[in-house]
């Protein structure tokens, strides 16, 4: 409407309406009305946008993230200046990460954050914080896509993050970059492209080691763990032993529970490798190392690893000393919780093995008694 009024003014009137000597067709009046209508439409649009934005903010205050994101989808970001656009994109990202239900609403919200970044790129210069928000939204979108087995689209996003930020030295971008590399490497491993996965992870570990801080140490742990898994699946036994040994030593003495857990996982997997070679004494040794590493950990992941280590150690001891194996099953059953549904199958297996061992040991003892009697 505003465009039409301007065109009419230029074509029939010129720069000034006052130049009209004889306004027979009331052109002056028509142009004024068109301009007023255009102005009213702009105010109406802004008012509606503000209404949607207010509903979005109110829903966030009430922690109703699904409703907030539904309202956000109705906000016209082209009406925002760069300050409001930045604030809005951060609020949308925070709400989507809080929702965290892999729904269409969450997925579309990450798309809205990405659209905000693209809009910012048009109207102003991109700042470092904008890149951080953008990279986090891309990564989160890829993760939602992974839950839907949309691997090709997921990989494209990882490649975009790696291509855009792969040479960056900015700490704020490292989390999204590192996780993109790790997840892309995992998908390469699933596709049996082990060499490419290992190359990506080696390059990432080298990059991360140039940064200080706990967050970077954890990312190194994740990268080392996934690298060891890729080498393991590659089937090169000597390198597999080396990779798990390195991981088991990496954070063994760290005061940080999460970091120690990476080393415990390395020790557990190394024990499993010794099982495949029939080196049961070594197997037991590394299960015990895993147990020592997580002994004081309180998190659920450490609890799960402890459960598996206790049970696997008892199984390995059956090949060495059945009496010790029986004691190991008793220790596991004392520690495990029948009230936890996930524990019930392994508890049943342990009880069955324990009963079998008791019967075997009783039979052996009876044979010894019979032998002594005959002697």
MARZABA-170216 format. One record per residue (C-alpha): residue number from 1; residue in one letter; z, y, x. Coordinates in steps of 0.5 Angstrom, whole numbers. Each point is the difference from the previous one (the first is absolute). Example, Ala and Ser with C-alpha at 12.3 -4.5 7.8 and 13.67 -1.06 7.14 Angstrom:
2
<pt n="1" res="A" zz="16" yy="-9" xx="25"/>
<pt n="2" res="S" zz="-2" yy="7" xx="2"/>
This chain:
375
<pt n="1" res="X" zz="0" yy="0" xx="0"/>
<pt n="2" res="X" zz="2" yy="5" xx="6"/>
<pt n="3" res="X" zz="-7" yy="-2" xx="3"/>
<pt n="4" res="X" zz="-4" yy="1" xx="-6"/>
<pt n="5" res="X" zz="4" yy="7" xx="-1"/>
<pt n="6" res="X" zz="-2" yy="2" xx="7"/>
<pt n="7" res="X" zz="-7" yy="-2" xx="-1"/>
<pt n="8" res="X" zz="-1" yy="4" xx="-6"/>
<pt n="9" res="X" zz="3" yy="6" xx="3"/>
<pt n="10" res="X" zz="-5" yy="-1" xx="6"/>
<pt n="11" res="X" zz="-6" yy="-1" xx="-4"/>
<pt n="12" res="X" zz="1" yy="5" xx="-5"/>
<pt n="13" res="X" zz="5" yy="5" xx="2"/>
<pt n="14" res="X" zz="0" yy="0" xx="8"/>
<pt n="15" res="X" zz="6" yy="2" xx="4"/>
<pt n="16" res="X" zz="4" yy="4" xx="-5"/>
<pt n="17" res="X" zz="0" yy="0" xx="-8"/>
<pt n="18" res="X" zz="0" yy="7" xx="0"/>
<pt n="19" res="X" zz="-7" yy="1" xx="2"/>
<pt n="20" res="X" zz="-2" yy="-2" xx="-7"/>
<pt n="21" res="X" zz="-3" yy="6" xx="-4"/>
<pt n="22" res="X" zz="-1" yy="-3" xx="-6"/>
<pt n="23" res="X" zz="4" yy="-7" xx="-2"/>
<pt n="24" res="X" zz="-4" yy="-2" xx="-6"/>
<pt n="25" res="X" zz="1" yy="-7" xx="0"/>
<pt n="26" res="X" zz="8" yy="1" xx="2"/>
<pt n="27" res="X" zz="-1" yy="-3" xx="7"/>
<pt n="28" res="X" zz="6" yy="3" xx="3"/>
<pt n="29" res="X" zz="4" yy="-3" xx="-6"/>
<pt n="30" res="X" zz="-3" yy="-7" xx="1"/>
<pt n="31" res="X" zz="1" yy="0" xx="8"/>
<pt n="32" res="X" zz="8" yy="3" xx="-1"/>
<pt n="33" res="X" zz="1" yy="-6" xx="-5"/>
<pt n="34" res="X" zz="-3" yy="-5" xx="4"/>
<pt n="35" res="X" zz="4" yy="2" xx="6"/>
<pt n="36" res="X" zz="6" yy="0" xx="-4"/>
<pt n="37" res="X" zz="-1" yy="-7" xx="-3"/>
<pt n="38" res="X" zz="-1" yy="-2" xx="8"/>
<pt n="39" res="X" zz="6" yy="3" xx="2"/>
<pt n="40" res="X" zz="4" yy="-4" xx="-6"/>
<pt n="41" res="X" zz="-3" yy="-6" xx="2"/>
<pt n="42" res="X" zz="2" yy="0" xx="7"/>
<pt n="43" res="X" zz="7" yy="2" xx="-2"/>
<pt n="44" res="X" zz="0" yy="-6" xx="-5"/>
<pt n="45" res="X" zz="-2" yy="-5" xx="5"/>
<pt n="46" res="X" zz="5" yy="3" xx="5"/>
<pt n="47" res="X" zz="6" yy="0" xx="-5"/>
<pt n="48" res="X" zz="-2" yy="-8" xx="-2"/>
<pt n="49" res="X" zz="0" yy="-1" xx="8"/>
<pt n="50" res="X" zz="7" yy="3" xx="0"/>
<pt n="51" res="X" zz="2" yy="-4" xx="-6"/>
<pt n="52" res="X" zz="-2" yy="-7" xx="3"/>
<pt n="53" res="X" zz="3" yy="2" xx="7"/>
<pt n="54" res="X" zz="6" yy="2" xx="-3"/>
<pt n="55" res="X" zz="0" yy="-7" xx="-4"/>
<pt n="56" res="X" zz="-1" yy="-4" xx="7"/>
<pt n="57" res="X" zz="6" yy="4" xx="3"/>
<pt n="58" res="X" zz="4" yy="-1" xx="-6"/>
<pt n="59" res="X" zz="-1" yy="-8" xx="0"/>
<pt n="60" res="X" zz="1" yy="0" xx="8"/>
<pt n="61" res="X" zz="7" yy="3" xx="-1"/>
<pt n="62" res="X" zz="1" yy="-5" xx="-5"/>
<pt n="63" res="X" zz="-2" yy="-6" xx="5"/>
<pt n="64" res="X" zz="-5" yy="-2" xx="-5"/>
<pt n="65" res="X" zz="-6" yy="-1" xx="5"/>
<pt n="66" res="X" zz="-5" yy="-3" xx="-5"/>
<pt n="67" res="X" zz="0" yy="5" xx="-5"/>
<pt n="68" res="X" zz="0" yy="5" xx="6"/>
<pt n="69" res="X" zz="-6" yy="-3" xx="3"/>
<pt n="70" res="X" zz="-4" yy="0" xx="-7"/>
<pt n="71" res="X" zz="2" yy="8" xx="-1"/>
<pt n="72" res="X" zz="-3" yy="1" xx="7"/>
<pt n="73" res="X" zz="-6" yy="-3" xx="-1"/>
<pt n="74" res="X" zz="-2" yy="5" xx="-5"/>
<pt n="75" res="X" zz="2" yy="6" xx="5"/>
<pt n="76" res="X" zz="-6" yy="4" xx="2"/>
<pt n="77" res="X" zz="0" yy="0" xx="7"/>
<pt n="78" res="X" zz="-6" yy="5" xx="1"/>
<pt n="79" res="X" zz="5" yy="6" xx="-3"/>
<pt n="80" res="X" zz="5" yy="-1" xx="5"/>
<pt n="81" res="X" zz="1" yy="4" xx="6"/>
<pt n="82" res="X" zz="1" yy="-3" xx="7"/>
<pt n="83" res="X" zz="8" yy="0" xx="0"/>
<pt n="84" res="X" zz="0" yy="-3" xx="-7"/>
<pt n="85" res="X" zz="-5" yy="-5" xx="1"/>
<pt n="86" res="X" zz="4" yy="-2" xx="7"/>
<pt n="87" res="X" zz="7" yy="0" xx="-4"/>
<pt n="88" res="X" zz="-4" yy="-4" xx="-6"/>
<pt n="89" res="X" zz="-3" yy="-5" xx="4"/>
<pt n="90" res="X" zz="7" yy="-2" xx="4"/>
<pt n="91" res="X" zz="3" yy="-1" xx="-7"/>
<pt n="92" res="X" zz="-5" yy="-4" xx="-2"/>
<pt n="93" res="X" zz="0" yy="-5" xx="6"/>
<pt n="94" res="X" zz="8" yy="0" xx="-1"/>
<pt n="95" res="X" zz="0" yy="-2" xx="-7"/>
<pt n="96" res="X" zz="-6" yy="-5" xx="1"/>
<pt n="97" res="X" zz="4" yy="-3" xx="6"/>
<pt n="98" res="X" zz="7" yy="0" xx="-4"/>
<pt n="99" res="X" zz="-4" yy="-4" xx="-6"/>
<pt n="100" res="X" zz="-2" yy="-5" xx="5"/>
<pt n="101" res="X" zz="-3" yy="-5" xx="-6"/>
<pt n="102" res="X" zz="-7" yy="-1" xx="3"/>
<pt n="103" res="X" zz="-2" yy="2" xx="-7"/>
<pt n="104" res="X" zz="-7" yy="4" xx="-2"/>
<pt n="105" res="X" zz="5" yy="7" xx="-1"/>
<pt n="106" res="X" zz="2" yy="-1" xx="7"/>
<pt n="107" res="X" zz="-7" yy="-2" xx="3"/>
<pt n="108" res="X" zz="-3" yy="6" xx="-3"/>
<pt n="109" res="X" zz="6" yy="5" xx="2"/>
<pt n="110" res="X" zz="-2" yy="-2" xx="7"/>
<pt n="111" res="X" zz="-7" yy="2" xx="-1"/>
<pt n="112" res="X" zz="2" yy="7" xx="-3"/>
<pt n="113" res="X" zz="4" yy="1" xx="6"/>
<pt n="114" res="X" zz="-7" yy="-1" xx="4"/>
<pt n="115" res="X" zz="-3" yy="4" xx="-4"/>
<pt n="116" res="X" zz="5" yy="6" xx="1"/>
<pt n="117" res="X" zz="-1" yy="-1" xx="8"/>
<pt n="118" res="X" zz="-8" yy="0" xx="-2"/>
<pt n="119" res="X" zz="1" yy="7" xx="-4"/>
<pt n="120" res="X" zz="4" yy="3" xx="6"/>
<pt n="121" res="X" zz="-5" yy="-2" xx="5"/>
<pt n="122" res="X" zz="-5" yy="5" xx="-4"/>
<pt n="123" res="X" zz="5" yy="6" xx="-2"/>
<pt n="124" res="X" zz="4" yy="0" xx="7"/>
<pt n="125" res="X" zz="1" yy="-3" xx="7"/>
<pt n="126" res="X" zz="3" yy="-7" xx="0"/>
<pt n="127" res="X" zz="7" yy="0" xx="3"/>
<pt n="128" res="X" zz="4" yy="-5" xx="4"/>
<pt n="129" res="X" zz="4" yy="-2" xx="-6"/>
<pt n="130" res="X" zz="-6" yy="0" xx="-5"/>
<pt n="131" res="X" zz="-2" yy="-6" xx="5"/>
<pt n="132" res="X" zz="6" yy="-4" xx="-1"/>
<pt n="133" res="X" zz="0" yy="1" xx="-7"/>
<pt n="134" res="X" zz="-7" yy="-2" xx="-1"/>
<pt n="135" res="X" zz="1" yy="-6" xx="5"/>
<pt n="136" res="X" zz="6" yy="-3" xx="-4"/>
<pt n="137" res="X" zz="-4" yy="1" xx="-6"/>
<pt n="138" res="X" zz="-6" yy="-4" xx="3"/>
<pt n="139" res="X" zz="5" yy="-6" xx="2"/>
<pt n="140" res="X" zz="4" yy="0" xx="-6"/>
<pt n="141" res="X" zz="-7" yy="-1" xx="-4"/>
<pt n="142" res="X" zz="-2" yy="-5" xx="5"/>
<pt n="143" res="X" zz="6" yy="-4" xx="-1"/>
<pt n="144" res="X" zz="0" yy="0" xx="-8"/>
<pt n="145" res="X" zz="-8" yy="-3" xx="1"/>
<pt n="146" res="X" zz="3" yy="-5" xx="4"/>
<pt n="147" res="X" zz="4" yy="-3" xx="-5"/>
<pt n="148" res="X" zz="-6" yy="0" xx="-5"/>
<pt n="149" res="X" zz="-4" yy="-4" xx="6"/>
<pt n="150" res="X" zz="-5" yy="6" xx="1"/>
<pt n="151" res="X" zz="0" yy="-2" xx="7"/>
<pt n="152" res="X" zz="-7" yy="4" xx="1"/>
<pt n="153" res="X" zz="3" yy="6" xx="-3"/>
<pt n="154" res="X" zz="6" yy="0" xx="4"/>
<pt n="155" res="X" zz="-3" yy="-1" xx="7"/>
<pt n="156" res="X" zz="-4" yy="6" xx="-1"/>
<pt n="157" res="X" zz="6" yy="4" xx="-1"/>
<pt n="158" res="X" zz="3" yy="-3" xx="6"/>
<pt n="159" res="X" zz="-6" yy="2" xx="4"/>
<pt n="160" res="X" zz="-1" yy="7" xx="-3"/>
<pt n="161" res="X" zz="8" yy="1" xx="3"/>
<pt n="162" res="X" zz="-2" yy="-3" xx="6"/>
<pt n="163" res="X" zz="-6" yy="4" xx="1"/>
<pt n="164" res="X" zz="3" yy="6" xx="-2"/>
<pt n="165" res="X" zz="6" yy="0" xx="4"/>
<pt n="166" res="X" zz="-1" yy="-6" xx="5"/>
<pt n="167" res="X" zz="0" yy="5" xx="6"/>
<pt n="168" res="X" zz="6" yy="5" xx="-3"/>
<pt n="169" res="X" zz="6" yy="1" xx="4"/>
<pt n="170" res="X" zz="4" yy="3" xx="-6"/>
<pt n="171" res="X" zz="6" yy="-4" xx="-1"/>
<pt n="172" res="X" zz="0" yy="1" xx="-8"/>
<pt n="173" res="X" zz="-6" yy="-4" xx="0"/>
<pt n="174" res="X" zz="2" yy="-6" xx="4"/>
<pt n="175" res="X" zz="3" yy="-3" xx="-6"/>
<pt n="176" res="X" zz="-6" yy="-1" xx="-5"/>
<pt n="177" res="X" zz="-5" yy="-1" xx="6"/>
<pt n="178" res="X" zz="5" yy="-5" xx="3"/>
<pt n="179" res="X" zz="0" yy="-4" xx="-7"/>
<pt n="180" res="X" zz="-7" yy="1" xx="-1"/>
<pt n="181" res="X" zz="-2" yy="-4" xx="7"/>
<pt n="182" res="X" zz="5" yy="-5" xx="-1"/>
<pt n="183" res="X" zz="-2" yy="-2" xx="-8"/>
<pt n="184" res="X" zz="-7" yy="1" xx="3"/>
<pt n="185" res="X" zz="1" yy="-5" xx="5"/>
<pt n="186" res="X" zz="4" yy="-5" xx="-5"/>
<pt n="187" res="X" zz="-7" yy="0" xx="-4"/>
<pt n="188" res="X" zz="-4" yy="-1" xx="7"/>
<pt n="189" res="X" zz="5" yy="-6" xx="1"/>
<pt n="190" res="X" zz="-1" yy="-3" xx="-7"/>
<pt n="191" res="X" zz="-8" yy="1" xx="1"/>
<pt n="192" res="X" zz="1" yy="-4" xx="6"/>
<pt n="193" res="X" zz="-2" yy="6" xx="5"/>
<pt n="194" res="X" zz="6" yy="-1" xx="4"/>
<pt n="195" res="X" zz="-3" yy="3" xx="6"/>
<pt n="196" res="X" zz="-1" yy="7" xx="-4"/>
<pt n="197" res="X" zz="7" yy="-1" xx="-3"/>
<pt n="198" res="X" zz="3" yy="-1" xx="7"/>
<pt n="199" res="X" zz="-4" yy="6" xx="3"/>
<pt n="200" res="X" zz="2" yy="5" xx="-5"/>
<pt n="201" res="X" zz="8" yy="-2" xx="1"/>
<pt n="202" res="X" zz="0" yy="0" xx="7"/>
<pt n="203" res="X" zz="-3" yy="7" xx="0"/>
<pt n="204" res="X" zz="5" yy="2" xx="-5"/>
<pt n="205" res="X" zz="6" yy="-2" xx="4"/>
<pt n="206" res="X" zz="-3" yy="4" xx="6"/>
<pt n="207" res="X" zz="0" yy="6" xx="-5"/>
<pt n="208" res="X" zz="7" yy="-1" xx="-3"/>
<pt n="209" res="X" zz="3" yy="-1" xx="7"/>
<pt n="210" res="X" zz="-1" yy="7" xx="2"/>
<pt n="211" res="X" zz="4" yy="3" xx="-6"/>
<pt n="212" res="X" zz="8" yy="0" xx="0"/>
<pt n="213" res="X" zz="4" yy="-2" xx="-6"/>
<pt n="214" res="X" zz="3" yy="-6" xx="-4"/>
<pt n="215" res="X" zz="-6" yy="1" xx="-5"/>
<pt n="216" res="X" zz="-5" yy="-1" xx="5"/>
<pt n="217" res="X" zz="4" yy="-6" xx="3"/>
<pt n="218" res="X" zz="0" yy="-3" xx="-7"/>
<pt n="219" res="X" zz="-8" yy="1" xx="0"/>
<pt n="220" res="X" zz="-1" yy="-4" xx="7"/>
<pt n="221" res="X" zz="5" yy="-6" xx="-3"/>
<pt n="222" res="X" zz="-5" yy="0" xx="-6"/>
<pt n="223" res="X" zz="-6" yy="0" xx="4"/>
<pt n="224" res="X" zz="2" yy="-5" xx="5"/>
<pt n="225" res="X" zz="2" yy="-5" xx="-5"/>
<pt n="226" res="X" zz="-6" yy="1" xx="-3"/>
<pt n="227" res="X" zz="-4" yy="-1" xx="6"/>
<pt n="228" res="X" zz="4" yy="-6" xx="2"/>
<pt n="229" res="X" zz="-2" yy="-3" xx="-7"/>
<pt n="230" res="X" zz="-7" yy="1" xx="1"/>
<pt n="231" res="X" zz="0" yy="-3" xx="7"/>
<pt n="232" res="X" zz="4" yy="-6" xx="-3"/>
<pt n="233" res="X" zz="-6" yy="-1" xx="-5"/>
<pt n="234" res="X" zz="-5" yy="1" xx="5"/>
<pt n="235" res="X" zz="3" yy="-7" xx="3"/>
<pt n="236" res="X" zz="1" yy="2" xx="7"/>
<pt n="237" res="X" zz="7" yy="-4" xx="1"/>
<pt n="238" res="X" zz="1" yy="3" xx="7"/>
<pt n="239" res="X" zz="-1" yy="8" xx="-3"/>
<pt n="240" res="X" zz="4" yy="-2" xx="-6"/>
<pt n="241" res="X" zz="6" yy="-2" xx="4"/>
<pt n="242" res="X" zz="0" yy="6" xx="4"/>
<pt n="243" res="X" zz="-1" yy="5" xx="-6"/>
<pt n="244" res="X" zz="6" yy="-3" xx="-4"/>
<pt n="245" res="X" zz="4" yy="0" xx="7"/>
<pt n="246" res="X" zz="-2" yy="7" xx="1"/>
<pt n="247" res="X" zz="2" yy="2" xx="-7"/>
<pt n="248" res="X" zz="7" yy="-4" xx="0"/>
<pt n="249" res="X" zz="2" yy="4" xx="6"/>
<pt n="250" res="X" zz="-3" yy="7" xx="-3"/>
<pt n="251" res="X" zz="6" yy="2" xx="-4"/>
<pt n="252" res="X" zz="5" yy="-6" xx="1"/>
<pt n="253" res="X" zz="6" yy="5" xx="3"/>
<pt n="254" res="X" zz="-2" yy="6" xx="-5"/>
<pt n="255" res="X" zz="6" yy="3" xx="-4"/>
<pt n="256" res="X" zz="-5" yy="1" xx="-5"/>
<pt n="257" res="X" zz="0" yy="-6" xx="-5"/>
<pt n="258" res="X" zz="-7" yy="1" xx="-3"/>
<pt n="259" res="X" zz="-3" yy="0" xx="8"/>
<pt n="260" res="X" zz="4" yy="-6" xx="1"/>
<pt n="261" res="X" zz="-3" yy="-3" xx="-6"/>
<pt n="262" res="X" zz="-7" yy="0" xx="4"/>
<pt n="263" res="X" zz="3" yy="-4" xx="6"/>
<pt n="264" res="X" zz="3" yy="-5" xx="-5"/>
<pt n="265" res="X" zz="-6" yy="-1" xx="-3"/>
<pt n="266" res="X" zz="-3" yy="-1" xx="7"/>
<pt n="267" res="X" zz="5" yy="-5" xx="2"/>
<pt n="268" res="X" zz="-1" yy="-4" xx="-7"/>
<pt n="269" res="X" zz="-7" yy="-1" xx="1"/>
<pt n="270" res="X" zz="0" yy="-2" xx="7"/>
<pt n="271" res="X" zz="5" yy="-5" xx="-2"/>
<pt n="272" res="X" zz="-5" yy="-2" xx="-5"/>
<pt n="273" res="X" zz="-5" yy="-1" xx="5"/>
<pt n="274" res="X" zz="4" yy="-4" xx="4"/>
<pt n="275" res="X" zz="1" yy="-5" xx="-6"/>
<pt n="276" res="X" zz="-8" yy="-1" xx="0"/>
<pt n="277" res="X" zz="1" yy="-2" xx="8"/>
<pt n="278" res="X" zz="6" yy="-5" xx="-2"/>
<pt n="279" res="X" zz="4" yy="4" xx="5"/>
<pt n="280" res="X" zz="6" yy="0" xx="-5"/>
<pt n="281" res="X" zz="6" yy="2" xx="5"/>
<pt n="282" res="X" zz="-4" yy="7" xx="1"/>
<pt n="283" res="X" zz="-1" yy="0" xx="-7"/>
<pt n="284" res="X" zz="7" yy="0" xx="-2"/>
<pt n="285" res="X" zz="1" yy="5" xx="6"/>
<pt n="286" res="X" zz="-4" yy="5" xx="-3"/>
<pt n="287" res="X" zz="2" yy="-1" xx="-7"/>
<pt n="288" res="X" zz="7" yy="2" xx="3"/>
<pt n="289" res="X" zz="-2" yy="6" xx="3"/>
<pt n="290" res="X" zz="-3" yy="2" xx="-7"/>
<pt n="291" res="X" zz="6" yy="-1" xx="-3"/>
<pt n="292" res="X" zz="4" yy="4" xx="6"/>
<pt n="293" res="X" zz="-5" yy="6" xx="-1"/>
<pt n="294" res="X" zz="2" yy="1" xx="-7"/>
<pt n="295" res="X" zz="7" yy="-3" xx="0"/>
<pt n="296" res="X" zz="3" yy="7" xx="-2"/>
<pt n="297" res="X" zz="-6" yy="2" xx="-5"/>
<pt n="298" res="X" zz="1" yy="2" xx="-7"/>
<pt n="299" res="X" zz="-7" yy="1" xx="-3"/>
<pt n="300" res="X" zz="-3" yy="-5" xx="-4"/>
<pt n="301" res="X" zz="-6" yy="-2" xx="4"/>
<pt n="302" res="X" zz="5" yy="-2" xx="6"/>
<pt n="303" res="X" zz="4" yy="-4" xx="-5"/>
<pt n="304" res="X" zz="-7" yy="-4" xx="-2"/>
<pt n="305" res="X" zz="-1" yy="-1" xx="7"/>
<pt n="306" res="X" zz="7" yy="-2" xx="2"/>
<pt n="307" res="X" zz="-1" yy="-5" xx="-6"/>
<pt n="308" res="X" zz="-7" yy="-3" xx="3"/>
<pt n="309" res="X" zz="3" yy="0" xx="7"/>
<pt n="310" res="X" zz="6" yy="-4" xx="-2"/>
<pt n="311" res="X" zz="-4" yy="-5" xx="-4"/>
<pt n="312" res="X" zz="-6" yy="-1" xx="5"/>
<pt n="313" res="X" zz="6" yy="-1" xx="6"/>
<pt n="314" res="X" zz="3" yy="-6" xx="-4"/>
<pt n="315" res="X" zz="-7" yy="-3" xx="-1"/>
<pt n="316" res="X" zz="-1" yy="1" xx="7"/>
<pt n="317" res="X" zz="6" yy="-3" xx="2"/>
<pt n="318" res="X" zz="-1" yy="-7" xx="-4"/>
<pt n="319" res="X" zz="-5" yy="-1" xx="6"/>
<pt n="320" res="X" zz="6" yy="1" xx="5"/>
<pt n="321" res="X" zz="6" yy="-2" xx="-3"/>
<pt n="322" res="X" zz="1" yy="-2" xx="-7"/>
<pt n="323" res="X" zz="8" yy="2" xx="0"/>
<pt n="324" res="X" zz="-2" yy="7" xx="2"/>
<pt n="325" res="X" zz="-5" yy="0" xx="-5"/>
<pt n="326" res="X" zz="5" yy="-2" xx="-5"/>
<pt n="327" res="X" zz="5" yy="6" xx="2"/>
<pt n="328" res="X" zz="-6" yy="5" xx="0"/>
<pt n="329" res="X" zz="-2" yy="-2" xx="-7"/>
<pt n="330" res="X" zz="7" yy="1" xx="-2"/>
<pt n="331" res="X" zz="0" yy="7" xx="3"/>
<pt n="332" res="X" zz="-6" yy="2" xx="-4"/>
<pt n="333" res="X" zz="3" yy="-3" xx="-6"/>
<pt n="334" res="X" zz="6" yy="4" xx="1"/>
<pt n="335" res="X" zz="-4" yy="6" xx="1"/>
<pt n="336" res="X" zz="-5" yy="0" xx="-5"/>
<pt n="337" res="X" zz="1" yy="2" xx="-7"/>
<pt n="338" res="X" zz="-1" yy="-4" xx="-6"/>
<pt n="339" res="X" zz="0" yy="6" xx="-5"/>
<pt n="340" res="X" zz="-6" yy="2" xx="4"/>
<pt n="341" res="X" zz="-6" yy="-3" xx="-4"/>
<pt n="342" res="X" zz="-5" yy="1" xx="7"/>
<pt n="343" res="X" zz="6" yy="-4" xx="3"/>
<pt n="344" res="X" zz="0" yy="-6" xx="-5"/>
<pt n="345" res="X" zz="-6" yy="-4" xx="3"/>
<pt n="346" res="X" zz="2" yy="0" xx="7"/>
<pt n="347" res="X" zz="7" yy="-1" xx="-2"/>
<pt n="348" res="X" zz="-2" yy="-7" xx="-3"/>
<pt n="349" res="X" zz="-5" yy="-2" xx="6"/>
<pt n="350" res="X" zz="6" yy="1" xx="4"/>
<pt n="351" res="X" zz="5" yy="-4" xx="-4"/>
<pt n="352" res="X" zz="-5" yy="-5" xx="0"/>
<pt n="353" res="X" zz="-1" yy="0" xx="7"/>
<pt n="354" res="X" zz="8" yy="0" xx="1"/>
<pt n="355" res="X" zz="0" yy="-6" xx="-5"/>
<pt n="356" res="X" zz="-5" yy="-4" xx="4"/>
<pt n="357" res="X" zz="3" yy="1" xx="7"/>
<pt n="358" res="X" zz="7" yy="-2" xx="-3"/>
<pt n="359" res="X" zz="-3" yy="-6" xx="-2"/>
<pt n="360" res="X" zz="-4" yy="-1" xx="7"/>
<pt n="361" res="X" zz="7" yy="1" xx="4"/>
<pt n="362" res="X" zz="4" yy="-4" xx="-5"/>
<pt n="363" res="X" zz="-5" yy="-6" xx="1"/>
<pt n="364" res="X" zz="0" yy="1" xx="8"/>
<pt n="365" res="X" zz="7" yy="0" xx="0"/>
<pt n="366" res="X" zz="1" yy="-6" xx="-4"/>
<pt n="367" res="X" zz="-5" yy="-4" xx="5"/>
<pt n="368" res="X" zz="4" yy="2" xx="6"/>
<pt n="369" res="X" zz="6" yy="-2" xx="-4"/>
<pt n="370" res="X" zz="-3" yy="-7" xx="-1"/>
<pt n="371" res="X" zz="-3" yy="0" xx="7"/>
<pt n="372" res="X" zz="7" yy="1" xx="2"/>
<pt n="373" res="X" zz="3" yy="-6" xx="-4"/>
<pt n="374" res="X" zz="-5" yy="-4" xx="2"/>
<pt n="375" res="X" zz="1" yy="1" xx="7"/>
